[in-house]
Amino acid sequence: MSAALLVALTGCGDAGTPKSSPSTPAAKNGASSAPSAQPKPSGAQSSEPPTVVATSKGEAGIVLDVYSTARDTAGFVTVSGQIKNTGDKPFGNTAPWRGNELKASGVSMAGVTLVDKAGKKRYYVLRDTDGRCLCTTGVVIIEAGQSVPFFAQFPAPPATTSEVEFSFPTFASVTLKISG
């Protein structure tokens, strides 16, 4: 469990400062994500893009692609994918993505939620011991044509729950199947 938490925390920087590693450099404008949450194509040297399991369109040409919704044995569900700007202008309206976030995570995607409709329960992004979200932080502007990886980690719904609704502010909600 602590290993999963440690991996998830790599995406959260100190005082809102994004971190990156040599294998996953931070995207333009300070975007960051956890290395483990970055989807990997199958096969060691495959150049094929990850499979998109859900897509939602937002404002001004912003598109959300979800690659996975994975349950792990430690009791977490991690949603990962990318946000891309298909428009011809930089996009900077990322403030709603924070939800009710105060200062702990700074610019973040902490406003995302999972809803277990059958269990009638909403799940919010997990926090570390300093109150920072276990989610992508540091995305301020997404340039035209740019794609930014994202992840968000949640407490896992009961094992009997295989489907959840993913709500990301400014995007239409999408239904996701939980793997694992």
Secondary structure as GFF3:
##gff-version 3
##sequence-region A 1 180
A	DSSP	alpha_helix	2	9	.	.	.	ID=ss1
A	DSSP	three_ten_helix	14	16	.	.	.	ID=ss2
A	DSSP	three_ten_helix	28	30	.	.	.	ID=ss3
A	DSSP	three_ten_helix	35	37	.	.	.	ID=ss4
A	DSSP	beta_strand	54	57	.	.	.	ID=ss5
A	DSSP	three_ten_helix	59	61	.	.	.	ID=ss6
A	DSSP	beta_strand	62	71	.	.	.	ID=ss7
A	DSSP	beta_strand	76	85	.	.	.	ID=ss8
A	DSSP	three_ten_helix	95	98	.	.	.	ID=ss9
A	DSSP	beta_strand	113	116	.	.	.	ID=ss10
A	DSSP	beta_strand	121	124	.	.	.	ID=ss11
A	DSSP	beta_strand	147	155	.	.	.	ID=ss12
A	DSSP	beta_strand	163	167	.	.	.	ID=ss13
A	DSSP	beta_strand	174	177	.	.	.	ID=ss14
###
